[in-house]
């Protein structure tokens, strides 16, 4: 009897599954055979729809950003002050970290800190996301200086680097399975450390 037609891949429905697999196992440990098996398709079908492993990983990073990072950035954009915006942005991160259905850590931060991707689609996606986030933060920081919320003599780049480092620190802390009060206290300490006017 002739074999049936291979099952087609629903890309949009598959991306959340792919994100969780790479988030949990990492680029090196996870194979495309593993991904295809979890999705119930063949490896050729997976690759026809999404490309090679780096291409699929790149799509997963962008999907993660849109689902888990962008909502926090939207709160940062919409807030009337930098402090309120950062509180909202970090609150979004805390909720993600406390969701026990998610793997530990931050998929985006962990991939960036790994430093394994210097060229290719993954490096390009990471660079685009980092530039987008940094530009948003820099705009809010400069507005805070201009509006007198931050000290007038502060260097905006120093504040930017501090905030970005705190996002990485909170991500690392989440791997120790902290409680909500512990995470919220850590965020509070970070915010108190900024050079408010």
Secondary structure, DSSP 8 states (H G I E B T S, - for coil): ----------HHHHHHHHHHHHHHHHHHH--HHHHHHHHTS-HHHHHHHH-SHHHHHHHHHHHHIIIIIHHHHHHHHHSSSHHHHHHHHHHHHHHHHH-TTS-SS-HHHHHHHH---SSHHHHHHHHHHHHHHHHHHHHHHHHHHHTTSB-TT--HHHHHHHHHHHHHHHHHHHTT---HHHHHHHHHHHHHTS-B-
